[in-house]
Amino acid sequence: FLQGQLSILQEKIDHLERLLAENNEIISNIRDSVINLSESVKDGQKNPEAINFSQGSVSELFPSPSVMLAVDSEDCLFASKSGSRSSSVQMLDVYDILPFDNPDGGVWKQGFDISYNENEWDGEPLQVFVVPHSHNDPGWLKTFDDYFRDQTQHILNNMVVKLQEDNRRKFIWSEISYFSKWWDGIDSQKKDVVKRLIKDGQFEIVTGGWVMPDEASAHYFALIDQLIEGHQWLEKNVGVKPKFGWAVDPFGHSPTMAYLLKRAGFSSMLIQRVHYSVKKHFAAQKTLEFFWRQNWDLASSTDILCHMMPFYSYDVPHTCGPDPKICCQFDFKRLPGGRVSCPWRVPPEAIHAGNVQHRAWMILDQYRKKSKLFRTKVLLAPLGDDFRYAESSEWDQQYQNYQKLFDYMNSHPEWHVKAQFGTLSDYFEALRKESNLGEKSSSSLFPALSGDFFTYADRDHHYWSGYFTSRPFYKRLDRVLESYLRAAEILYSLALVQSSKSEKMSVFPSVDNYKLLTEARRNLGLFQHHDAITGTSKDWVVVDYGTRLFHSIMNLKKVIINSAHILILKDKGAYNYDTSTPLLKMDDVQSSQDSLPRKTVIKLTSQPRYLLICNPVEQERSSVVSINVNSPRVKVLSPLGKPVTVQISAIWDGATTVSHEAYQISFVAHIPPLGFGVYQLLEVQSSEAVLTDYNIYTSRQEKPDRLFSIKEMQNSVDSIILENSYMKLWFSGMSGLLEKINTKEDGKNHQMKVEFAWYGTTSNRDKSGAYLFLPDGDAKPYIFTDPPTIRVAHGRIFSEVVCFFHHMTHTMRLYNVQGLEGQSVEVSNIVDIRGEYNRELAMRISSDINSQNRFYTDLNGYQIQPRLTMSKLPLQANIYPMTTMAYIQDVGVRLTLHSAQSLGVASLKNGQLEVIMDRRLMQDDNRGLGQGVQDNKITANIFRLLLERRHGTDV
């Protein structure tokens, strides 16, 4: 009886949840209507003269000489070819040409009026493919699991039933994270139906990644991970291999993604969120379909056919044609009496014999106008939106009404149209056939394009450069998980081979560990979703993602420990697997999903402790390793048993107090590629380790320390100096910030000023939020009334300057070692802006490099894209994503900022690089999230600053 009551209660709760969700949808629709109405009122007041692009008033696209880069042949091949001269469209040139004005284009507000002649299709009919789709975010306003429970499972369940009712119906799906969860819960009969629907071409998987990833903040390692995870799942469970890319929602697009799809065997792809000025220009030039070619490709081996959707959004009002007021009338989920309506106040009508002629003609007019923006008579008209087709009734509304329209159109040969439901492959195959692609003469119809599609703006000056930094704590955690995943995969693979060699080792937990690896790949893959790594989800959804990343980091540590155990044993017969007492421990511990890791303190005795150091990359490495121990009387022996030079540093309790609970020891470890080094740590009576010396600039009196030499200094105009064999650094004695670098190779001094600055947000109605960066003008300097406490450390292995500001602890460390580690400066900012109100904190480096408004950022850690800071664009448009590096250069030198996390970066003045480190915003920016960004954490931002000479170059 109790069970029955509980299930009734559960049903009531579910019903309430559904009503709440419906309420939310209604309110967001009302808000959209208000925005749309206020936009149209605003635009009615302006009425500037619209440029009629259809007259072809824009100059043809040829690379303009001003954007060509002449670079010495010694430089990498990519740079010397200035972004693939064989491409007829270079995105840098497009930016050069575009006025970036925003005149009212009529019904297509951001475009222009489109006209056509009735008889244009007499010789060859218009082929229309209406492609039903449902965009399922794996987490955004709800968590992945909640969306699945409330919406996604119903969409897929209905798909199986509804596609079987009529074999002319089609449907596409892209997110395998959801599809695999659903598949695991259905019976074999249903699975067979799905396989048949795929075989018959009614149901199609597009892209087939674990998610539809963000393309700005994601590292290529993780982009590949989520693609493999989806594709391998599909191959194993469904036996299909996707060939067509579908990316309707990522906020800007990267050529790295195009390259990965091409290398994964794709022939074509589709993108949607591109700057409205670029869309309008491409529409006028009929270059919305192009071969996307990599910057470095001098031929066409990287070309992939790309379709750019022309209008504002991927929803129904913006996909049938240029007039959203009319297209909305053909979104039959919005029929009167339903929960969603049309903001343009003209509802759809159900199709019947009395209105079919008129309605078919209305939508055909839209299809014809849209087709005028393309070079062929094949047209794509997507039909869907977020989490659509969840209810059986919606399938009936859309499919039945559209079928009536198609039947009517197709039965009137004088209309010269063939309209039908289609999948993405139906469209691209018809397009290829129509344009003779695949034949030798084919390349002429579509232009080749090189470059990227950042930074995205969807209207006005609303540039989506805020999300390049939003929730930076998790952008860093993402990369930590990636590094653990790589190490775990390599060690596990090697351990698997070892474990198969003897009976004793067959107890190695290979199956359990493989499950943990798979789960980690999937959690990393899930986080590449365009509302996850972007920092654009609800607070509790962020916690859900963070918890998944955190659990996987802990699980990968187990895999690493288990695999390393089997690999380091000399006597493999002694192998014994015991979960309760693992042989090894990791050197750091993270206590929760939103805290920074802390080093484990290693207890020393006169018996050696073994320290395993693993190098998971393919190059031999010499690198400084720092660990915490409980005693300063320490000796470290190399894998060959030789003593190594050790620097002992204090562990600090705050800025100026030494904690004698633990000590940090640092030494140079030399490890072979994909290998281990086993070092020994011992406690000894008289240690030969070298103590770090400290100078502290502070106003407080400290008592002397029993172990370390600590000198108290006064803040002064005298500089603080650090140096190694490669360079000498000068820091301000007042602020502790870097001012100048001398490179010893050529004896030159370079101005190199580090500063911090605040951005506010506008006083207009539209303000910065999780997506948008809308600053109130240039950044204001970071002002401190009292000089910060500055702690300077001088040591054998490294020296550093640490500055304690109210909102961050800023460290610059110089290693006294050979190689790259000694040639660059390590920069770390522990940032805490939790008390701030509508502010963003930036680190700016100002140099005397003559960069001439030109800078370079990486895309996904995979390639470099040249950038131009343009005065015709607002400040927020000149911010670009940096995944791993950004640099500026002139004839003599290059200054590179290497980054351990994705952030927004800019070069707003000659010789400057600046990076936005964290943002705290008190309001929503009207892109559907419904909240600001106020869940800031204490965040570690880690960089390397590298200054290099350039030889015989001409920039």
N, C-alpha and C positions, 0 to 999 in steps of 0.2 A: 504493500500500500504506500509506504514512505517513498519507495522508488518511483511509483507513479506520480506522486505529488511533486517530487524533485524534477521529473522530466517535464511536467506541466510548467513548473517555475522556469526551467531552462528555456522552454519554448517562448514563454512570455518575455524573458530577458532578451532572447534572440530577436523577437518581434520589436521590442523597444529599440534595440541597437539598429535594426533596419530603418525604423522610423527616424531615428537620430541622423543616420547617414543620408536619408532622403531629405530631411530638413536642411542639412549642410549643403546638399546639392542645390536645393531651391534657393538658399541664401546666396550661394556663390553665383548662381545664375542671375539673381536680382542685381548683385554687385556688378557683374559683367554688363548687364543691360544699362546700369547707371553710367558705367565707364564709357560704353559705346555711345550712349546718348550725349554725354558731356563732350566726348571727342567730336561728334558730328556738329554740336552747337558751336564748339570752338572753331572747327574748320569752316563752318558757314560764315563766321565773322571775318575770316582772313581772305579767302578766295584770291590767292595770288595767281598770276597767269601760269597755267600748267604748261610744262614743256611737252610738246607732242613728240614723244620719242619715236613713234611709228614712222615719222618722216626721216628717221635715220640721221638725226642732227648731231650724233656723237661721233667723234673721229674713230676711224677703224683702229682696232687694237694692234699696235705694233710695239715691241719693247722700245721704250723711249730711252735715248742714249744716257739721260741723266741717271738712270737707275742701274746702268751696267757697272759691274765691279771688276776692275782689272786687278788680278792678284797673281803673285809670283807662282811659277810652276811648282816651286817647292811646297807651296801650301797644298792642302788636300784638294784632290781632283774636283770635288764638289764646288769649292769656292771659285776655282779658276774658270769654271764654265758659267758662272753667274746664273745659276738656276736654269739649266736646260734651254739653250737657245732654240732648240727645235720646237718648243711649245709656242703656239700662236697666241696664247693668253697667259700672261704672267700676273699673278694677283698684286704684286707690288705696283705694276704699271696701271692696273685697274684703279687702285687707290689714288694713283697720281692723277688720273683723268677725272674721276668722279667729283662733282661739286659737293656732294653730301648735303644738298639742300633737301627740303622735304615738302615740295608743293603738294596741294590737294589734287589727287588724281581722279576725282569723281567717285564712282561706286567702288572702284578698286583704289582705295585712298592713297596707298603708297605706290601706285603704278600710273597707268594712263588709260585713256579710252581705247577700246579695241573695236575695230569695225571689220566687216568682211563682205564679200559678194556672195549672193545666194548660190551662184552657179560654180563656186570654186571646187565643189566636190563632184561635179558631173562626171569627170573623167575617172576619178578614183574616190570611192566612198570613204567617209570617216569611220575608222574602227575604234570603238570605245570599249575600254576594259574598266568596269567598275569593280574595285578590289575591296571587299569587306575585311575590316581588321579591327582588333581591339588592343589598345595600348595598355599593357599591364606593368605598372611600376613595381619592381620587387622591393617595396618599402618607399613611403613618402609621407602621406598624412596618417597612414597606419603602418604597422610593421608588416613584414613579408607574410608571416603566418596569419595575421588578422585579415589582410587582403585576400589571402587564399581561401580562408574559411568563409568570408562574407561575399566575395565576388568571383574570384578566378575559377574556383572549382565548378561553379554553376555555369560559367561561360563555356568551359570545355565540355561539361556534361551535355549542355544544350547543343553544342556543335555536333556531337555524335548523332543526336536524334535528328536535328534539323537538316543537316546536309543529306541525310538518307532520304528525306521526303521528296527531294527533287534533284536529279543529277546535274542540273544546270547551275546549282548553287556552289559558290566557292568561298573559301575563308583562309586567311594566312595567320601565322603565329610566329613570334620570335623568341620569347624568353624561356630558355630551357630550365632555368631554376624552378619556375612554376610548373612547366609541362612535366618534368620528371617527378615532382611531388605528386601531381595528379595521377600520373601513370602508375606510380607505386600503389595507389589506392583503388585502382579499377580492376575488374576481373578480365580473364583472358579473352572472353567473348568480345568485350568492348575493345580490347587491344587489337583484336583481329579486324574489327570494323574500321578502326583508325588507320591501320595499315592498308586496308583496301581503299579507303578514301584518299590516302596519299598516292597510292598506285594509280588510281583513276584520275588524279589531278584535281580533285575537289578541295582537298586540304593540303596546304603547303607550309613547310617550315622555312622561314626566311632568316638569314644570317646564322641563326642557330647557336649563338653564344649563350653562355650561362645567363648573361644580362645584355641589355643594350647599353654599352659602357659610355661613360663620359670620355671625351677625347682630348681634354685640356690637361687635367690633373693626373690622369692615369699613366703609369710607367709601362713601357712596352712589354716588360716581363709579365705584368699582371693582365695586360690586354690579351697576350697570347694564352696565358693560363686560362682565362675565362672562355676563350674561343675553343681551346682544346677540350676543356671540361664539357662544354656543350656538344661539340662535334663527336667526341668519343662516346658520350652517353647515347647520342642519336644512332651512331653506327651500331653500337652493341644492342640497343633495345628496339630500334625501329628500322635499322638498315637503310637510312638515308644520309645523303651528303649534300648540305645546302650549297647553292651556287649563286644566290642572289642576296645582296645586302639591303637591309631596311633599317634606316636610322632616322626616325622622324622626330625624336625629342632631345638628343644631346645638344648642348648650348653652344654651337659652333662645331666645326669639323676639321679634323687633322689628316693630312696626307699619309701619316703613319698607318692610320686605320685602313686607308685605301690600299696601301702596300701590303699589309697583312692579309687582307681579303684576297688580293690578287695572288699572293703566294699560297693561300689556302685553296686555290683552284676556282675562285669566283670569276665570273665573266662580267657581271654588272652590279651596280649598287645604286641606292637612292639616299639622298640627304634632304633635310628640310630647314633647320634653323640656321639661316644665313642672313647677314645684314640686309635690311630691306632695300638699301640703295644698290647693293650688289645684285639683288634679285631683279630689281627694276631694270638695271643696266643689261643684265644677261637676257632678260625677257625682250628688251628692245633689239638686242643684237641676235636674238635667237640662239644664244649659246647656253641655254639651260641644260642641254644635254651635251656632254663633252667627254673626251678621254682624259681622265686625271692621270697625270704623269709626274713621277718623282723629280725633284729639283736636280738630282745628280744624273738623271738618265739622259744620255746623249742620243739614244735611239728611241725605241718605243716599247721596250721589253716590260716596263712597269705599267703600261697603259691599262686602265680599267674604265669601262663605260659607266658614266655617272649621270644620274637624272636628278636635277635639283627642282624640288617643288616650288612653284612660282609665288605662292601667296603667303599670307600672314601665319597660318597655322595648319595643323594636320586634321583639324576637326571638319565636319561636313560643310559648315557654312563657307569654309575657305578652301574647299577642294574640288567642287564641281565646276567652278568657273570664277570670273572676276567679281561677281556681285554677291556678297554674303547674304544680302536680304533675300535674294532669290534662292540661292543654294540652301539656305536654312529651311526653306519650304519643302526641300526634298530630303530632310532628315526626319524620317517618319517616326522616330522615337519621340519627336516633339509635337506629335498630333495633340490637338486640344484635349484636355482632361488628363494628360500625363503629368509627370513631375517636372519635366524640363520643357521650357518654351523658347521661342525665338526672341532675342533681344530687340530685333528690328520690328517687332509687333505685328508681323504678318505670319500666321501659323501655317503649317502644312495642311493640305487637304488629302484625305484618302482618295486613291485613284479609282474611278468607276467609269462606266461607258459614257456618262454625260460630260466628264471633264478631261478624259484621257487625251483627246487631241490637243487641247490647249496646254495642258501640263507637259505633255511630251515635247511640244514645240518650245515651251519656256526653257526646259532643261537642255534641249538640243542647242538652243541659242547660246547657253552658257558653255556647253561642250565645244561648240565651234569657236567661240571667242578664245577659250583657253588654248585650243589647238593652234591658234594663230601665233602663239608664243614659241612654237616648236617647229622643227624643220620637216617633220613627216606628217602623214595623215593617220598616225596611230596615237591614241590618246589614253592617258592614265587618269582615272578618277577614283582616288581612295574613298572608302565609305566606312568611317569609324571614328573613334575618339577614345578617351581614357575609360578603361573597364567597361566597354560597351558589350552588348549581347549577353548580359547576365540573366535576363529573363526570357522565357520562351516567347512571350508576347512580342518582344522587340524583334526577334528573328522573323516572326510573321509580318510585323509592320513593315520592316525594311524589305525583306525578300519578296513578299507578295506584291507590294506596290511597285517596286522596281521592275519585277517581271512583267507586269501589265504595261509599264512604260516601254520596256524593250520590245515586247511583242507588237505593240502598236507601231513603234518606229520601224522595226524590221519588216513589217508588212506593208510599208509604204516606200517602194523603190524610188519614187521621185524625191524622197528626202535624202537619199544617198548616204545612209548611215547604217552601220551594223553595230548594235550595242549588246553587251552581254556582261555577265559576271566573269571575273577572271582572277587568276593569281598573279603574283609578281612575275613569275616565269612566262605566263601567257603573254603579258605585256612585252617583256624584253625580247622574247622570241619573235613576236610579230614585228617589233621595232627593227630587229636585226634583219629579218626577212625583207621588210619594206625598204631598208636603207642599204641592202646588199652587203651587209657586214659579213666578214668571213670570206669575201671575194677580194681579189688583189687590189681593185681600184677603190676599196671602200673608205680609206681613211679621210677622203676629202669632205664627206658630208658633215662630220662633227669635228670641232676644233680640239686641239690638245691644250690642256691647261696645267700649269704648275703653280704651287703655292698652297696656302691654307685659308681657312675661313674663320679666323679670329680677328678682332674681338666682335662678338655678336651684339647687334642691337635689334630689338623687335619693333620699337617705335620711338619717335622723338630722339632725345639724347639718352635714351635708356640703354646704356651699354652694360652687358652682363660680365663686368670684370670683377665684381665683388666676390663671386663664388670661387675665383682663382685662389682666394685666401680663406674664405669662411671655414670655421671649425678646423683650424690648423693643427690642433692636437691630434686629430684622427688622420689628417693627411700624413703626419709623421708616423703614427702607429701603423698605417698601411705599409710603409716602406720597411719598418722593423719586421713586420710579418713576412714581407717578401724575402728579406735576407735570411730569416730563419728557415723559410720554406726551401730556398735554394740549398742551404747547407744540409737540411734534413733529407732532401731528395737525393743528393749526391752520396751522403753517408749511408743512407738506407740501401741504395742500389749496390754499393760496395759491400755492405754487410750481408745482403741477401746472397751474393756470390759466395762469400766466406761460409755462411751458415749451411750452404748445401754441400760443403766439402767433408763434413764429418757427422757421424751419428749424434755425438755429444752436443753439437751445436744446433741440432734441429729443434731444440726448445726455444730458439730465438723467436720472439713473438711477431713473426713476419705479417701474419694476417691482421692482427690487431693494429700494428703500426701502420700498415697500408691503409686501413680505414681512417686512422688519424690524419694521414697525409691527404687522403681524398677529401676529408671534411675540411682540412685547412685550405686546400685549393678552392673548394667551393665557397668557403667563407671569404677568402680573398677575392674570388670571382664576384661574389654578391656585392662586395664593397666597391667594385668598379662601376656599379650602376650609377646612372646620371643624377640620382638624388642622394647618393651615399657619399662617395669620396668628395663630391662637390660641396658638401656641408649644407644641403638645401632640404633637409627633412625636419619633421617635428622633433622636439627634444627627446621624447621617449623612444622614437625610432632610431635616433642617433645612439642612444644607450643600447638599444638592441644590436645595432651593427657593432658598436664598440665591444660589447660583451662577446660577440662571435669572434672578433679579431683577437681579443684577449684570451679566450679559451683556446683558440688555435695556437697562439704563441706558447701557452703552457703545454699543450699537447705535443707541439713540435719539439720542445725542449726534451720531452720524454723520448721521442723518436731519436733525437740526436744522441742522448745519453745511452739508449739501448744499442744503437748502431756503433757508436764509438767504443763501447765496452767490448764488443766482439772483435773489433778491428785492432785494438791495441794489445790484446793478449798475445804474449809470445807463445805460451803453452796453451794451445786451443783446447786441449783436453781438460783444462781447469775451468772451462766456461760453465757458469752457473747463472741462470736467470732467476732473480728474486725481486718481485715487484715491491716488497715492503722495504728492502734496503738496497737501492740502486748503488752500483759501484761508484758512479760519478754524480757530481752536482754541477749546476750551472753557476756562472759567476755573478748573475744579477737576478733580482726578484722584483716583479711588479705586483703590487698588492691589490690593485683593482683596475677596472677597464679605463678609468679616467685619471690615473696617477702615473707619475714618472717612475721608471725603474730605479731601484737602489742596489748598490753593489753588495754582494755577499762578503762578510768578513771571514777570511780564512784563518783558522787557528793553527799557529805554528808550534812544532815541538822539535826536539833534537832528531827525531825520526823524520825522513823526508816526506813531504806531501807532494803528490804529483799534480802538475798543472798541465792540462792538455790544451794546446792551442791549435785550432783548425783553420786552414786556409781554403775556403770554398771556391776560389777562382782559379783560372787556368794558368795564371802567371805566378812565378816564384815571388814571394814578398818578404821584404824586411819592413817591419812596422813596429811602432811603439805600443806596448801592451801595458795597461795600468790595472792593478788589482788592489783590493784592500786586505790588509793582514792585521793581526792583533798585536804585533810586536815590532819595534823598529830594529831589533837585532836579527837581521834577516840575511840569508845568503841564497842566491839563485844559481842553479847549475843548468847549463844548456843540455840539449839531448845527448851531446857527446860527453857530458859530465864536467865541462869546463865552467869556471865561475864567470858570470856576466856582470857588466857594470849596471848598478842599480841606483836610481834616485829615489830617496824617501821624502814624501811630501806630507804635510799635515792634512788631517781631515778637520774641517772647520765647522764650528757650531755658530752659524751666522757669519758676519763679515770679519770679525776680529778675534774671536775666541777659539783657541785650539782645543779640539776634543781629543783626549788621549785614549779613547775607547778603541780607536783603530788608526791605521796609517796607510797611506797610499804608496805602493811601490811601482816604479815604472822602469821598463828595460826594453831593449830592442830585440824582438823575436824574429828569427829567420826561418821561414816555413816554405817547403816545396809546394808546387802547384797541386791542388786537390789533395793536400796532404796534412799530416799532423806533426806537431813537435811536442815532445813530452819533456817539460821542464821540471826541475825539483826545487822545492822551497824548504829551507831549514831554518830553525832558530839557532843562532850561534852566540858565543860569549862576546866576541868582538867583531862587529860587522864592518865590512869594508864599503858598505853602501854610503853614498854621498847624500848628505842632508840638503834640502832646499833652503835657501836663505830668503827671508821676507822683508820687504819694506812696506809699511802700512801708512797711508796718508789718511789721517783721521783726526777729528777734534777730541776724541775720547782718550783718556789715559788707560793704557793696558798694563797689567803686570807682566814682567818678563816670563818667558817660557823655559821650562826645565830642559827642553831638548833642542828646539829650533832657535836659530838666531832671528829675532824679529826687531827691526829698527822702526821707530816711529818717526814719521816725516811730516812736515807742514806742506799743505797744498801751495804750490808756488808757480811762478812763470817758467821755472826751469823744466826742461823736458825729461820724461822718463824714457830710458833707452833699453831696447832688447836687441840682441844680434846673434846671428849664427854665421856659418861660413858663406852663406849665399846673400844675406841681406842684413840691413840694419834698420830698425823701426824707431821712430820718434813718436811719443805720446804726450798729450798735454798734461802738465803737472797739476792743472786745475780740474779737468774733467776726466782724465785718464783715457781719453779717446785718441785713436790713431790720427796722426797729422802728416807724416812723411815717411817714405820708404827710400832707402838707398840700395840699389842693386850692385853688388860688389864686382860682378863680372865686368861691367863697363864703368863702374864708379859714378853712375848717374843718380841724382836725386829726383824723386817723383813726388809731387804733392798728392796726398792720398788721405783725405779728411773724412772721418766717419762721424756722422751726426744722426740724431733721431728726430722725428717730426710727427706731428699729429695731423690727421685729416678729420674735419668735421663733416656734417651732411647739410644739404641745402635747407633753406627755410621755406621752400615751396611745398606744395601739397605732396609731391612725390619725393620720397626720401630714400636713402640707401637702406638696403635690407640684405637678406642672405644671398640674393642673386645680383642685385644692382649696386654699382658704385656711383653715387651722385654727390660728389664732394662740394663743399661750400667755397671752392676756390683752391688756391695753392695751399700746400701743407704749412702749418705754423711750427716754428722751431720748438723742440722739446726743452722746456725751461725748468731749471732747478734752482731754488733759492740758495740752499746751502750746497757747497761742493760735495760730490759723492765721496763715500769712503772708497779708496783705491788700494787694492792689495797687489803688490808686485812680487812675483816669485822668480828667483834666479836659480837654475839647476843645471846639472850635467846633461840630462836628457832633454829637458824642455824648460823654457821660461815663459811666464805669462803675466798679463795685466788683467785684473778683474775689477770692474767698476760696479758699485752697488747703487743703482738708481731706484726710485720709488716703484717704477713699473717694470723694471727688468734688471737682471744681473747680466752684464755684458763681459765676455771673456775673449781676449785675443791671445792665442798660444803659439809660440814659435818652437819648433822641434830642432834640436841640435843633432840632426841625423842626415845621412846622405840620401839623395834621391828626391822624388817628388814631395815626400812628406816634409823634407827640410826646405823645399823651395816654395812652399805655400804656407799661408797663415791659417790656423784653425780659428774660426769665429763661432762663438756660441752665445745665444741670447735666451735666457730663461725669462719668459714674458708673462706678466700677470696684470691684465687690465680689467679685473673683475669688478672694480668699483666705478668704472667709467660710464659715461652717458653719450651715446652717438659719437664715438670716436674710433679712429683706426690708427694704429701705430706703425710707422715706417722706419726702416734703417736706410740711410742714404750715404753713398760713398761718392765724394766729389774729387775728381782728379784733374791733372792738367793734360789729359789725353784729348787730342783734337778729334772728337768722334763725329762731328758734323751731323748731328741728329740721327745718326745711324747706330743701331745696335743689333745684337743677335741673340735669339733665345732658342732653346732646344724645344723640340716637339717630342714629348713622351720619352725623353732620354734616348731617342733613337736617331734624330737628325737635327740639323741646325737650320733655322729659318731667319733670313735677314729681315730687319724691321726698320721702318722710318717713322720717327716721331713727327707728326704733322700738325702744324699750327692751325690748319683749317678744321681740325677735329677737336672736340672737347677733351679735357685732361683724361677723363675716364676711358676714352677710346684708345689712348696711347698706352694703356696698361695691357700687358700680354701674359699668357701663362708661362711659367718657368717650371719645368718638371725637375731637371737636374742641373741646368746651367744657363747663365746669360753672360755675354761679354760685350765690351766696347774696345775699339782699337784705333790707332792711327798708323802712320808710316813706321814708327819706331817700336811701339809696344802694344801688347794686348793685355787687358785686365779682365780676368774671368772670375765670376762669382759662381762657385759650385755649390749646389744645394742638396741637403739630405731630405728635403720634403718639397712638395709642390706648393708654390705661392705665386701671387701676382707680382710682376716686375715691370719697371719702366726706366727710360732714360730721358727725363724731361728737359734736361739742359745739357749743353756740350760737356762731355767728360764725366757725366753722372750716371750712376746706376742706383736705383732704389728698389727696395723690396718691401711689400706690405706684410707685416708679420702677424697681426691679429686685428680683429674688428669686433666691436660690440655695438649692436644697433637695436634701438628700443622699439622699432615698428616693423610691420610687414611692408613689403614693397610691391604688393598687388600682383603677384605672379602665382597665387594659389596656395602658398604655404600657410598663410594666416598667422604668422608670428615673426618676431624679430630674431636676432641672434644674441641671446643673453646667457647661454650655458657655457661661458668661457672657462677654460681650465688653465692651470699653470702649465705653460707650453714650452718645450725646448725647440728652438729653431737652430739648426746646425749648418754651418757653411765652411767652405774653404775659399780663401782669396789668393789668386795666383796671378803674378805679374810676370809676363814673358817678353823677351825681345823678339821683334820680327825682323827678318833679314831681307833686304833688297825687294821690298814690296811697294806697291803703288796703290793707294786706296782712294 
